[in-house]
Amino acid sequence: MKKILYTKFQNIDDLLAQMSKDKELSRAITRNNLYKFWKIAAGEKFAKNSKPYSMLKGSVMVIACRSSIVAQELMLRKTQILDRLKPYTESLRIKVADLKFDVKKWVDEV
């Protein structure tokens, strides 16, 4: 049996160039970068009890909330949160028109 001593390895620059062309991957990275600013937009207290979950069609960001009380408080502060997110959404060139708060999406981290 013949041993394989060599395989065609792909250069990391070529691999990264290929990955950057993938629109879905690029969109996911942009959304993930936006999610990092949730703590700033929501505030320390609410960031511990809520986290960005996903984006829906129509530029709606879904926020997972620990409880219905947190969801209600965030709902009342929605316009302020959107205003605080605006500089980050503009710099990332992503649109967030609305926020949806969902208690069912919350998962405690292990």
N, CA, C and O atoms as CSV, one atom per row, in Angstrom:
chain,resi,resn,atom,element,x,y,z
A,1,MET,N,N,0.824,-1.171,0.000
A,1,MET,CA,C,0.000,0.000,0.000
A,1,MET,C,C,0.878,1.248,0.000
A,1,MET,O,O,1.870,1.330,0.724
A,2,LYS,N,N,0.495,2.205,-0.820
A,2,LYS,CA,C,1.290,3.403,-0.989
A,2,LYS,C,C,0.897,4.465,0.039
A,2,LYS,O,O,-0.288,4.735,0.234
A,3,LYS,N,N,1.883,5.062,0.690
A,3,LYS,CA,C,1.631,6.124,1.655
A,3,LYS,C,C,1.464,7.450,0.925
A,3,LYS,O,O,2.138,7.729,-0.066
A,4,ILE,N,N,0.566,8.239,1.435
A,4,ILE,CA,C,0.393,9.582,0.875
A,4,ILE,C,C,1.277,10.517,1.674
A,4,ILE,O,O,1.074,10.712,2.873
A,5,LEU,N,N,2.245,11.086,1.009
A,5,LEU,CA,C,3.188,11.960,1.671
A,5,LEU,C,C,2.843,13.431,1.454
A,5,LEU,O,O,3.341,14.301,2.169
A,6,TYR,N,N,1.998,13.705,0.477
A,6,TYR,CA,C,1.770,15.080,0.101
A,6,TYR,C,C,0.323,15.235,-0.354
A,6,TYR,O,O,-0.204,14.405,-1.095
A,7,THR,N,N,-0.284,16.275,0.089
A,7,THR,CA,C,-1.607,16.629,-0.419
A,7,THR,C,C,-1.570,18.087,-0.837
A,7,THR,O,O,-0.678,18.842,-0.446
A,8,LYS,N,N,-2.532,18.461,-1.621
A,8,LYS,CA,C,-2.571,19.855,-2.083
A,8,LYS,C,C,-3.216,20.711,-1.007
A,8,LYS,O,O,-4.432,20.690,-0.817
A,9,PHE,N,N,-2.391,21.450,-0.318
A,9,PHE,CA,C,-2.903,22.356,0.690
A,9,PHE,C,C,-3.247,23.681,0.025
A,9,PHE,O,O,-2.603,24.105,-0.934
A,10,GLN,N,N,-4.274,24.318,0.558
A,10,GLN,CA,C,-4.694,25.594,0.012
A,10,GLN,C,C,-4.086,26.708,0.860
A,10,GLN,O,O,-4.085,26.638,2.089
A,11,ASN,N,N,-3.581,27.711,0.202
A,11,ASN,CA,C,-2.995,28.852,0.871
A,11,ASN,C,C,-4.085,29.561,1.680
A,11,ASN,O,O,-5.220,29.679,1.218
A,12,ILE,N,N,-3.749,30.031,2.879
A,12,ILE,CA,C,-4.732,30.675,3.743
A,12,ILE,C,C,-5.292,31.948,3.108
A,12,ILE,O,O,-6.464,32.267,3.309
A,13,ASP,N,N,-4.481,32.678,2.348
A,13,ASP,CA,C,-4.958,33.888,1.670
A,13,ASP,C,C,-6.027,33.549,0.633
A,13,ASP,O,O,-7.020,34.262,0.490
A,14,ASP,N,N,-5.805,32.449,-0.086
A,14,ASP,CA,C,-6.797,32.025,-1.079
A,14,ASP,C,C,-8.086,31.577,-0.404
A,14,ASP,O,O,-9.182,31.850,-0.894
A,15,LEU,N,N,-7.948,30.895,0.711
A,15,LEU,CA,C,-9.109,30.428,1.454
A,15,LEU,C,C,-9.929,31.602,1.994
A,15,LEU,O,O,-11.157,31.602,1.900
A,16,LEU,N,N,-9.250,32.595,2.555
A,16,LEU,CA,C,-9.945,33.775,3.073
A,16,LEU,C,C,-10.605,34.570,1.948
A,16,LEU,O,O,-11.697,35.109,2.130
A,17,ALA,N,N,-9.963,34.646,0.811
A,17,ALA,CA,C,-10.551,35.343,-0.338
A,17,ALA,C,C,-11.818,34.635,-0.799
A,17,ALA,O,O,-12.808,35.285,-1.133
A,18,GLN,N,N,-11.791,33.315,-0.819
A,18,GLN,CA,C,-12.977,32.533,-1.185
A,18,GLN,C,C,-14.104,32.756,-0.194
A,18,GLN,O,O,-15.257,32.931,-0.588
A,19,MET,N,N,-13.776,32.750,1.086
A,19,MET,CA,C,-14.793,32.918,2.118
A,19,MET,C,C,-15.401,34.314,2.082
A,19,MET,O,O,-16.594,34.472,2.344
A,20,SER,N,N,-14.604,35.327,1.763
A,20,SER,CA,C,-15.127,36.694,1.740
A,20,SER,C,C,-16.111,36.913,0.596
A,20,SER,O,O,-16.908,37.850,0.641
A,21,LYS,N,N,-16.067,36.073,-0.418
A,21,LYS,CA,C,-17.008,36.179,-1.538
A,21,LYS,C,C,-18.374,35.589,-1.202
A,21,LYS,O,O,-19.357,35.889,-1.879
A,22,ASP,N,N,-18.446,34.769,-0.182
A,22,ASP,CA,C,-19.696,34.144,0.222
A,22,ASP,C,C,-20.579,35.187,0.902
A,22,ASP,O,O,-20.248,35.669,1.986
A,23,LYS,N,N,-21.691,35.532,0.277
A,23,LYS,CA,C,-22.561,36.603,0.785
A,23,LYS,C,C,-23.201,36.236,2.116
A,23,LYS,O,O,-23.320,37.091,2.993
A,24,GLU,N,N,-23.612,34.995,2.286
A,24,GLU,CA,C,-24.243,34.572,3.539
A,24,GLU,C,C,-23.257,34.658,4.705
A,24,GLU,O,O,-23.620,35.097,5.796
A,25,LEU,N,N,-22.032,34.245,4.478
A,25,LEU,CA,C,-21.010,34.308,5.516
A,25,LEU,C,C,-20.699,35.762,5.858
A,25,LEU,O,O,-20.558,36.108,7.031
A,26,SER,N,N,-20.594,36.597,4.857
A,26,SER,CA,C,-20.335,38.019,5.071
A,26,SER,C,C,-21.468,38.669,5.858
A,26,SER,O,O,-21.221,39.472,6.758
A,27,ARG,N,N,-22.708,38.324,5.520
A,27,ARG,CA,C,-23.878,38.856,6.226
A,27,ARG,C,C,-23.882,38.386,7.686
A,27,ARG,O,O,-24.205,39.156,8.590
A,28,ALA,N,N,-23.524,37.128,7.904
A,28,ALA,CA,C,-23.496,36.589,9.268
A,28,ALA,C,C,-22.421,37.277,10.111
A,28,ALA,O,O,-22.648,37.555,11.289
A,29,ILE,N,N,-21.282,37.550,9.537
A,29,ILE,CA,C,-20.208,38.242,10.256
A,29,ILE,C,C,-20.642,39.664,10.610
A,29,ILE,O,O,-20.384,40.137,11.717
A,30,THR,N,N,-21.296,40.340,9.679
A,30,THR,CA,C,-21.776,41.694,9.936
A,30,THR,C,C,-22.804,41.710,11.056
A,30,THR,O,O,-22.749,42.567,11.937
A,31,ARG,N,N,-23.740,40.773,11.028
A,31,ARG,CA,C,-24.740,40.685,12.096
A,31,ARG,C,C,-24.090,40.391,13.438
A,31,ARG,O,O,-24.465,40.977,14.453
A,32,ASN,N,N,-23.131,39.498,13.450
A,32,ASN,CA,C,-22.431,39.163,14.692
A,32,ASN,C,C,-21.713,40.385,15.254
A,32,ASN,O,O,-21.700,40.593,16.468
A,33,ASN,N,N,-21.122,41.188,14.386
A,33,ASN,CA,C,-20.468,42.409,14.849
A,33,ASN,C,C,-21.486,43.374,15.448
A,33,ASN,O,O,-21.206,44.029,16.452
A,34,LEU,N,N,-22.658,43.462,14.840
A,34,LEU,CA,C,-23.710,44.317,15.382
A,34,LEU,C,C,-24.169,43.820,16.746
A,34,LEU,O,O,-24.402,44.622,17.650
A,35,TYR,N,N,-24.299,42.514,16.904
A,35,TYR,CA,C,-24.756,41.934,18.163
A,35,TYR,C,C,-23.814,42.269,19.325
A,35,TYR,O,O,-24.244,42.317,20.478
A,36,LYS,N,N,-22.551,42.498,19.028
A,36,LYS,CA,C,-21.582,42.825,20.069
A,36,LYS,C,C,-21.882,44.171,20.719
A,36,LYS,O,O,-21.452,44.420,21.845
A,37,PHE,N,N,-22.609,45.038,20.031
A,37,PHE,CA,C,-22.921,46.356,20.556
A,37,PHE,C,C,-24.220,46.383,21.348
A,37,PHE,O,O,-24.635,47.448,21.805
A,38,TRP,N,N,-24.864,45.249,21.519
A,38,TRP,CA,C,-26.118,45.196,22.261
A,38,TRP,C,C,-25.935,45.682,23.698
A,38,TRP,O,O,-26.803,46.372,24.231
A,39,LYS,N,N,-24.835,45.336,24.316
A,39,LYS,CA,C,-24.580,45.728,25.695
A,39,LYS,C,C,-24.560,47.247,25.837
A,39,LYS,O,O,-25.055,47.788,26.826
A,40,ILE,N,N,-24.000,47.919,24.870
A,40,ILE,CA,C,-23.941,49.381,24.887
A,40,ILE,C,C,-25.328,49.971,24.663
A,40,ILE,O,O,-25.731,50.903,25.358
A,41,ALA,N,N,-26.051,49.429,23.698
A,41,ALA,CA,C,-27.362,49.975,23.339
A,41,ALA,C,C,-28.410,49.719,24.415
A,41,ALA,O,O,-29.213,50.603,24.712
A,42,ALA,N,N,-28.416,48.542,24.994
A,42,ALA,CA,C,-29.444,48.176,25.973
A,42,ALA,C,C,-29.084,48.623,27.383
A,42,ALA,O,O,-29.965,48.854,28.211
A,43,GLY,N,N,-27.815,48.744,27.650
A,43,GLY,CA,C,-27.378,49.074,29.000
A,43,GLY,C,C,-26.964,47.812,29.732
A,43,GLY,O,O,-27.406,46.711,29.402
A,44,GLU,N,N,-26.124,47.984,30.714
A,44,GLU,CA,C,-25.542,46.857,31.463
A,44,GLU,C,C,-26.605,45.951,32.084
A,44,GLU,O,O,-26.529,44.727,31.973
A,45,LYS,N,N,-27.592,46.560,32.735
A,45,LYS,CA,C,-28.618,45.791,33.444
A,45,LYS,C,C,-29.418,44.900,32.483
A,45,LYS,O,O,-29.669,43.731,32.777
A,46,PHE,N,N,-29.812,45.458,31.342
A,46,PHE,CA,C,-30.619,44.693,30.404
A,46,PHE,C,C,-29.779,43.731,29.558
A,46,PHE,O,O,-30.286,42.716,29.082
A,47,ALA,N,N,-28.517,44.048,29.377
A,47,ALA,CA,C,-27.644,43.160,28.599
A,47,ALA,C,C,-27.445,41.819,29.296
A,47,ALA,O,O,-27.210,40.805,28.638
A,48,LYS,N,N,-27.538,41.810,30.622
A,48,LYS,CA,C,-27.402,40.553,31.358
A,48,LYS,C,C,-28.639,39.669,31.200
A,48,LYS,O,O,-28.559,38.450,31.357
A,49,ASN,N,N,-29.773,40.281,30.893
A,49,ASN,CA,C,-31.040,39.553,30.826
A,49,ASN,C,C,-31.628,39.476,29.430
A,49,ASN,O,O,-32.764,39.037,29.254
A,50,SER,N,N,-30.872,39.892,28.455
A,50,SER,CA,C,-31.332,39.818,27.065
A,50,SER,C,C,-30.123,39.702,26.145
A,50,SER,O,O,-29.011,40.081,26.513
A,51,LYS,N,N,-30.350,39.179,24.954
A,51,LYS,CA,C,-29.266,39.077,23.975
A,51,LYS,C,C,-29.864,38.973,22.580
A,51,LYS,O,O,-30.943,38.408,22.406
A,52,PRO,N,N,-29.170,39.516,21.587
A,52,PRO,CA,C,-29.655,39.397,20.209
A,52,PRO,C,C,-29.724,37.934,19.801
A,52,PRO,O,O,-28.831,37.145,20.107
A,53,TYR,N,N,-30.797,37.590,19.108
A,53,TYR,CA,C,-31.013,36.197,18.717
A,53,TYR,C,C,-30.878,36.015,17.208
A,53,TYR,O,O,-30.169,35.117,16.757
A,54,SER,N,N,-31.550,36.857,16.424
A,54,SER,CA,C,-31.498,36.713,14.971
A,54,SER,C,C,-32.037,37.967,14.307
A,54,SER,O,O,-32.455,38.915,14.971
A,55,MET,N,N,-32.017,37.949,12.981
A,55,MET,CA,C,-32.607,39.029,12.191
A,55,MET,C,C,-33.690,38.423,11.312
A,55,MET,O,O,-33.504,37.359,10.720
A,56,LEU,N,N,-34.819,39.108,11.234
A,56,LEU,CA,C,-35.927,38.688,10.388
A,56,LEU,C,C,-35.986,39.570,9.150
A,56,LEU,O,O,-35.346,40.619,9.086
A,57,LYS,N,N,-36.764,39.127,8.172
A,57,LYS,CA,C,-36.990,39.960,6.996
A,57,LYS,C,C,-37.636,41.255,7.437
A,57,LYS,O,O,-38.374,41.289,8.422
A,58,GLY,N,N,-37.363,42.299,6.719
A,58,GLY,CA,C,-37.900,43.596,7.086
A,58,GLY,C,C,-37.016,44.304,8.094
A,58,GLY,O,O,-37.446,45.273,8.719
A,59,SER,N,N,-35.794,43.839,8.261
A,59,SER,CA,C,-34.812,44.458,9.156
A,59,SER,C,C,-35.269,44.491,10.610
A,59,SER,O,O,-35.108,45.501,11.295
A,60,VAL,N,N,-35.834,43.395,11.071
A,60,VAL,CA,C,-36.297,43.280,12.448
A,60,VAL,C,C,-35.302,42.408,13.221
A,60,VAL,O,O,-35.048,41.260,12.855
A,61,MET,N,N,-34.750,42.973,14.291
A,61,MET,CA,C,-33.818,42.219,15.127
A,61,MET,C,C,-34.609,41.563,16.252
A,61,MET,O,O,-35.356,42.229,16.970
A,62,VAL,N,N,-34.437,40.253,16.397
A,62,VAL,CA,C,-35.109,39.503,17.452
A,62,VAL,C,C,-34.176,39.453,18.659
A,62,VAL,O,O,-33.007,39.083,18.552
A,63,ILE,N,N,-34.726,39.837,19.806
A,63,ILE,CA,C,-33.965,39.854,21.044
A,63,ILE,C,C,-34.547,38.804,21.995
A,63,ILE,O,O,-35.733,38.850,22.325
A,64,ALA,N,N,-33.718,37.867,22.429
A,64,ALA,CA,C,-34.149,36.860,23.407
A,64,ALA,C,C,-34.087,37.491,24.792
A,64,ALA,O,O,-33.091,38.117,25.154
A,65,CYS,N,N,-35.160,37.323,25.561
A,65,CYS,CA,C,-35.246,37.923,26.899
A,65,CYS,C,C,-35.436,36.835,27.951
A,65,CYS,O,O,-36.112,35.832,27.720
A,66,ARG,N,N,-34.828,37.057,29.098
A,66,ARG,CA,C,-34.899,36.095,30.200
A,66,ARG,C,C,-36.308,35.966,30.751
A,66,ARG,O,O,-36.718,34.870,31.133
A,67,SER,N,N,-37.065,37.068,30.802
A,67,SER,CA,C,-38.415,37.031,31.357
A,67,SER,C,C,-39.305,38.033,30.636
A,67,SER,O,O,-38.829,38.901,29.905
A,68,SER,N,N,-40.592,37.892,30.857
A,68,SER,CA,C,-41.540,38.813,30.231
A,68,SER,C,C,-41.393,40.221,30.806
A,68,SER,O,O,-41.705,41.197,30.125
A,69,ILE,N,N,-40.930,40.340,32.029
A,69,ILE,CA,C,-40.697,41.652,32.626
A,69,ILE,C,C,-39.590,42.383,31.880
A,69,ILE,O,O,-39.709,43.573,31.592
A,70,VAL,N,N,-38.520,41.674,31.570
A,70,VAL,CA,C,-37.415,42.263,30.813
A,70,VAL,C,C,-37.900,42.653,29.420
A,70,VAL,O,O,-37.574,43.733,28.925
A,71,ALA,N,N,-38.668,41.785,28.794
A,71,ALA,CA,C,-39.191,42.071,27.460
A,71,ALA,C,C,-40.057,43.326,27.473
A,71,ALA,O,O,-39.960,44.158,26.571
A,72,GLN,N,N,-40.897,43.466,28.484
A,72,GLN,CA,C,-41.770,44.637,28.593
A,72,GLN,C,C,-40.958,45.919,28.807
A,72,GLN,O,O,-41.237,46.941,28.180
A,73,GLU,N,N,-39.969,45.868,29.676
A,73,GLU,CA,C,-39.124,47.041,29.917
A,73,GLU,C,C,-38.377,47.452,28.646
A,73,GLU,O,O,-38.280,48.638,28.331
A,74,LEU,N,N,-37.855,46.465,27.925
A,74,LEU,CA,C,-37.148,46.766,26.685
A,74,LEU,C,C,-38.104,47.315,25.626
A,74,LEU,O,O,-37.731,48.186,24.840
A,75,MET,N,N,-39.320,46.812,25.608
A,75,MET,CA,C,-40.321,47.308,24.667
A,75,MET,C,C,-40.578,48.800,24.914
A,75,MET,O,O,-40.710,49.579,23.970
A,76,LEU,N,N,-40.647,49.182,26.183
A,76,LEU,CA,C,-40.878,50.583,26.525
A,76,LEU,C,C,-39.688,51.469,26.140
A,76,LEU,O,O,-39.859,52.665,25.907
A,77,ARG,N,N,-38.499,50.895,26.072
A,77,ARG,CA,C,-37.280,51.643,25.733
A,77,ARG,C,C,-36.836,51.430,24.291
A,77,ARG,O,O,-35.716,51.788,23.925
A,78,LYS,N,N,-37.693,50.858,23.487
A,78,LYS,CA,C,-37.303,50.465,22.124
A,78,LYS,C,C,-36.751,51.628,21.299
A,78,LYS,O,O,-35.725,51.473,20.637
A,79,THR,N,N,-37.400,52.769,21.325
A,79,THR,CA,C,-36.925,53.892,20.498
A,79,THR,C,C,-35.546,54.373,20.946
A,79,THR,O,O,-34.703,54.714,20.116
A,80,GLN,N,N,-35.320,54.398,22.260
A,80,GLN,CA,C,-33.994,54.809,22.744
A,80,GLN,C,C,-32.921,53.799,22.335
A,80,GLN,O,O,-31.808,54.178,21.969
A,81,ILE,N,N,-33.262,52.525,22.400
A,81,ILE,CA,C,-32.301,51.481,22.018
A,81,ILE,C,C,-31.980,51.586,20.530
A,81,ILE,O,O,-30.820,51.477,20.133
A,82,LEU,N,N,-33.001,51.795,19.714
A,82,LEU,CA,C,-32.763,51.947,18.273
A,82,LEU,C,C,-31.893,53.165,17.991
A,82,LEU,O,O,-31.034,53.126,17.110
A,83,ASP,N,N,-32.109,54.237,18.729
A,83,ASP,CA,C,-31.269,55.431,18.557
A,83,ASP,C,C,-29.822,55.158,18.946
A,83,ASP,O,O,-28.900,55.636,18.286
A,84,ARG,N,N,-29.619,54.390,20.015
A,84,ARG,CA,C,-28.256,54.058,20.442
A,84,ARG,C,C,-27.576,53.098,19.476
A,84,ARG,O,O,-26.355,53.130,19.326
A,85,LEU,N,N,-28.356,52.247,18.822
A,85,LEU,CA,C,-27.790,51.303,17.846
A,85,LEU,C,C,-27.462,51.969,16.515
A,85,LEU,O,O,-26.637,51.464,15.754
A,86,LYS,N,N,-28.097,53.087,16.237
A,86,LYS,CA,C,-27.988,53.712,14.921
A,86,LYS,C,C,-26.547,53.971,14.442
A,86,LYS,O,O,-26.240,53.651,13.293
A,87,PRO,N,N,-25.652,54.533,15.271
A,87,PRO,CA,C,-24.277,54.737,14.778
A,87,PRO,C,C,-23.588,53.439,14.356
A,87,PRO,O,O,-22.807,53.424,13.405
A,88,TYR,N,N,-23.880,52.358,15.064
A,88,TYR,CA,C,-23.254,51.068,14.761
A,88,TYR,C,C,-23.855,50.451,13.502
A,88,TYR,O,O,-23.138,49.871,12.687
A,89,THR,N,N,-25.169,50.577,13.347
A,89,THR,CA,C,-25.809,50.033,12.144
A,89,THR,C,C,-25.357,50.787,10.907
A,89,THR,O,O,-25.167,50.192,9.846
A,90,GLU,N,N,-25.184,52.100,11.039
A,90,GLU,CA,C,-24.723,52.887,9.895
A,90,GLU,C,C,-23.292,52.532,9.517
A,90,GLU,O,O,-22.978,52.410,8.333
A,91,SER,N,N,-22.421,52.364,10.508
A,91,SER,CA,C,-21.029,52.038,10.199
A,91,SER,C,C,-20.888,50.634,9.616
A,91,SER,O,O,-19.994,50.385,8.808
A,92,LEU,N,N,-21.761,49.720,10.019
A,92,LEU,CA,C,-21.728,48.355,9.476
A,92,LEU,C,C,-22.562,48.214,8.207
A,92,LEU,O,O,-22.565,47.162,7.568
A,93,ARG,N,N,-23.265,49.280,7.850
A,93,ARG,CA,C,-24.150,49.290,6.676
A,93,ARG,C,C,-25.200,48.187,6.749
A,93,ARG,O,O,-25.408,47.429,5.802
A,94,ILE,N,N,-25.853,48.126,7.906
A,94,ILE,CA,C,-26.938,47.177,8.105
A,94,ILE,C,C,-28.127,47.967,8.647
A,94,ILE,O,O,-27.953,48.905,9.425
A,95,LYS,N,N,-29.310,47.592,8.241
A,95,LYS,CA,C,-30.504,48.324,8.647
A,95,LYS,C,C,-31.255,47.541,9.721
A,95,LYS,O,O,-31.503,46.344,9.578
A,96,VAL,N,N,-31.610,48.234,10.789
A,96,VAL,CA,C,-32.464,47.666,11.834
A,96,VAL,C,C,-33.638,48.624,11.986
A,96,VAL,O,O,-33.494,49.717,12.534
A,97,ALA,N,N,-34.799,48.206,11.498
A,97,ALA,CA,C,-35.984,49.057,11.532
A,97,ALA,C,C,-36.791,48.868,12.807
A,97,ALA,O,O,-37.467,49.791,13.260
A,98,ASP,N,N,-36.723,47.673,13.387
A,98,ASP,CA,C,-37.558,47.381,14.545
A,98,ASP,C,C,-36.885,46.314,15.410
A,98,ASP,O,O,-35.985,45.604,14.961
A,99,LEU,N,N,-37.337,46.222,16.646
A,99,LEU,CA,C,-36.869,45.197,17.577
A,99,LEU,C,C,-38.060,44.367,18.014
A,99,LEU,O,O,-39.133,44.902,18.295
A,100,LYS,N,N,-37.869,43.067,18.070
A,100,LYS,CA,C,-38.898,42.144,18.556
A,100,LYS,C,C,-38.316,41.411,19.761
A,100,LYS,O,O,-37.238,40.822,19.675
A,101,PHE,N,N,-39.021,41.450,20.867
A,101,PHE,CA,C,-38.542,40.838,22.100
A,101,PHE,C,C,-39.289,39.536,22.331
A,101,PHE,O,O,-40.519,39.510,22.348
A,102,ASP,N,N,-38.529,38.442,22.512
A,102,ASP,CA,C,-39.126,37.111,22.594
A,102,ASP,C,C,-38.560,36.336,23.781
A,102,ASP,O,O,-37.360,36.070,23.849
A,103,VAL,N,N,-39.426,35.986,24.698
A,103,VAL,CA,C,-39.021,35.235,25.895
A,103,VAL,C,C,-38.727,33.779,25.540
A,103,VAL,O,O,-37.877,33.153,26.173
A,104,LYS,N,N,-39.407,33.238,24.553
A,104,LYS,CA,C,-39.268,31.826,24.195
A,104,LYS,C,C,-37.892,31.489,23.617
A,104,LYS,O,O,-37.486,30.327,23.625
A,105,LYS,N,N,-37.185,32.479,23.126
A,105,LYS,CA,C,-35.875,32.249,22.504
A,105,LYS,C,C,-34.744,32.189,23.527
A,105,LYS,O,O,-33.625,31.803,23.189
A,106,TRP,N,N,-35.022,32.562,24.756
A,106,TRP,CA,C,-33.954,32.609,25.768
A,106,TRP,C,C,-33.446,31.219,26.116
A,106,TRP,O,O,-34.233,30.306,26.366
A,107,VAL,N,N,-32.127,31.064,26.132
A,107,VAL,CA,C,-31.476,29.820,26.535
A,107,VAL,C,C,-30.367,30.207,27.512
A,107,VAL,O,O,-29.486,31.001,27.183
A,108,ASP,N,N,-30.421,29.641,28.710
A,108,ASP,CA,C,-29.371,29.901,29.681
A,108,ASP,C,C,-28.081,29.243,29.220
A,108,ASP,O,O,-28.068,28.086,28.801
A,109,GLU,N,N,-26.996,30.003,29.307
A,109,GLU,CA,C,-25.694,29.460,28.924
A,109,GLU,C,C,-25.181,28.570,30.023
A,109,GLU,O,O,-25.408,28.824,31.206
A,110,VAL,N,N,-24.500,27.541,29.630
A,110,VAL,CA,C,-23.984,26.567,30.595
A,110,VAL,C,C,-22.679,27.010,31.175
A,110,VAL,O,O,-22.103,26.309,32.006
